[in-house]
């Protein structure tokens, strides 16, 4: 497996190179590059299987890599090496791209190499959008052997079913994914549009039509469905609603 490191810090390149030699002998390091232009030339020259890419570099961000290649040319895997904060790490998870948080731990490097798959530019672009915007715009969810990119604003609600979740979309499409509701809660609830109304439901409040307080309470959604509310969530619902007083 041929690999290229792109990182502006010499110490980081040396450290990662030594880790690969010691813990990942199946990886052949064919080039070490200190900036994105050098990295692009090396990719075209060596046609690597893997690019270990830093994001924060002077001149060009690592996220700009995709701009220099057509989608069909991105036939290599990308593992990001980053010192980004927690917010951006959530963006990596949403975009289904692999990353290593600096300083790199050998076990995490081994695991990342072992689960390495080719990443399409679509997920790569989703990552760039998620990091650069105040709110995440897309999530990538697994469906068989593919990843489906979903606009967060198009989600009506998500229903948890044990280790699976059903994502209900404005288009009436329903995605069944092998992720529990907790996975979505950790990410979506950073966006004020979303609220966990029940142990089994996360709701996009922009899609709520009415709040019915009878029989324990429920929310009527634009798609015609009704979502139950846990008793302890009623106050949170009321906080979201501006009531016209008499």
N, C-alpha and C positions, 0 to 999 in steps of 0.2 A: 504494500500500500504506500503510494507516494504522497508526501505531505509538504506543505509550504507554511511557514510562519510569517505573518505580517504584523509587525509591532514596532513602534517608534523607539521603545526603550530597549537598549542593548541588554541590560540585566535581565529583563523579562524574556527576551529571545534566548539568552544563554540558559536561563533556568528551565524554560520549557523544553529546550533541546535536550538537556541532561535528563529531564524526567522521561522524555520519549525514549531515549537510549536505554534507560534503566528499567522502565516499567512497560514499555510498548515496543518490543524488539521487532514486531511485524511492520512497524511504521518506518519507512525510509524517508528521512528528511532531505529533500532535494534543493531547498532554497530557504534562506532567511532574509526577509526584506524589511527595511526600516520605514517605508512609507507606501501609500497605496499605488502610486504610479509604478514603483519597482515591483510591487506584488502583482499587478496586472500583467506586466511583461513576463514575470516568472510563470504565471498561470498559463499564458499563451505558449511559452516555451516548453514547459515540463508536463503540461496536461495532468495535474495532480488529481488524486482521488479525494484529498482532504485539504482544506485551507483552515488554519488556525488563525483567526482574525481578531485583532484588537479594534475597538470602535473609536476610542478617543485618541486621535492622532492629529498633529498639526497639518494644516493644508487641506487634507481630505479626511472626512470621517470614514470609518470602515463601512458604514451603511451605504456609502456611495458606490461600493463595488459593483452592485447590480446594474448601475447606469452605464457601465463600460462593456456589458455583454448583452447579447440577445438572449431571450429566455432559453432557447435551444442550446446555447453555448454553456449554460450553467449546469454542467454534468459532473460537478464535484460537490462533495458535502462541505458544510461550513459549521465549524464550532467556534463560537465567540469566546474570547478571553476578555473579561471585563471587570472593572472595579466600580461599575454602576451601582446606584442605590436601589433600595427595595422596590420603589415604584417601577423602575425599568426592568427589574428581574421579573415582575409580574407580566410585563410586556413580552419578555422572552417566552414565558409559559403560555400566554395567550396565542402567540404566533407559532407555537409548536416547533421552535428552533432550539438547538442545543447550545448551552453556554457553560463556561467554567468561570467561577468567581475567583478573582485574584485575592490573596496568593493561592495558587493552584495546589490542591491536595492530590497526591498521587492516585488514591482510590477513585476520586471523581474523574480524573483523566482517563483511567482505565475503563471506567463505566461508560464514559462518553464515547470512547473509541469503539467499544463493544456494541453499543446500540446505534452506531452511526448509520444513517440512511441519507440518501440524496435529498437535498432540500430544494424545492422549486422556488423560483423567484417570486411567486405569488405570496408565499409565506414570508419571504424576505422583505417584500414591500409592506406587508402587514405589520411587521416588526417596526420598520422605520416610521410608519404612521402612528403606531401606538406610543412609541417613545417621544415623538415630537409634539403630540397633541396633549391637551390638558386632560382629556378623557380618552380611554381606549375606544377605538372605533370598530375593531374587528376582533373576533376570536376564531381560532382554528379548532375544529372538533373532529375526532376520528369517526370514520364511517367505513368499516371494512379495512381495505388497504389504502384508502385515500384520506385526505384531510379536506374538510369542507370549511370554507371561509364564510363567516356569518357576520353581517353588520349588526352590532349590538342594538342599535336603535330600532331594528326590525323585529326584535324579540318581544313577544307579548307577555309570556310567562314561561317559567321552567318548572316542571313537576318532577320531584324525586321519587324514584321507585327502587329503593334499596341501593345497590351498587350501580344502577343505571339512572339516567335522567332523560326526560322528554322535553325537547325545546319546541315550543309552539310559536310559529312565525306569523307576521301580518299576512303573508301570502297564503295562509291556510296550510302550509307545509309543516310537518312535524318531524323533527330529527330525534331518533333514539340513539343515545351515545353511552358508552361504557365509562361514565364518570358520575360520581355521586354528587348530591346537591352541595355538599360542603366545598367541593372544588370550585363550583361557580360562585358560591357565596364569598369566598376569599377574594375573588377578583371583581365581581359585578357590584358588590355593595360599596365599593369605593366610589361608584357613580351614584349620585343622589337620585337618579331616576328609578333605581331599583331598591326593593324592600323585600325582606323575607317575612311574609305574612303568616306563615304556618310552617310546621316542621317539614312539610312536603312541597312548599311552594315559594318561589321567588317571582316577584311581579314587577313589570315595567309600569311605573305609576303613570306614565304618559298614555298608557293604553286603558286606564281605568275610566269607566263611565259613571259609576255610582257606588256608594257605600251604603249597604243595607245593614242596620244594626240589630235586626231581629234574628231569632234562632241562633245566637252565638256570633252572628255577623259574617258577611261575605262581601266580596267586591265583584261587581259586574264589569266585564271587559268589553272592549269594542268588537271583539270577534264573537260575542254572544255567550261566551262561557262565564261561569261564576266560580270564584276562588274563595275557599273558606279562610277565615281569620282566626288565629289563636287568640284566646281571651287576653293574654298579656301583650298582644300586638295592637289592640284597639287604640290605645293612647298614641302609639306611633302613627297610626292611620290618621287620627284626628289632627296631629301636628302637621301632616302633609296637606290638610284641607283648610282653605280659608273660608270660614262660614260667614254668610251674610246675616248680620244681626238685625233684629226687628227695630 
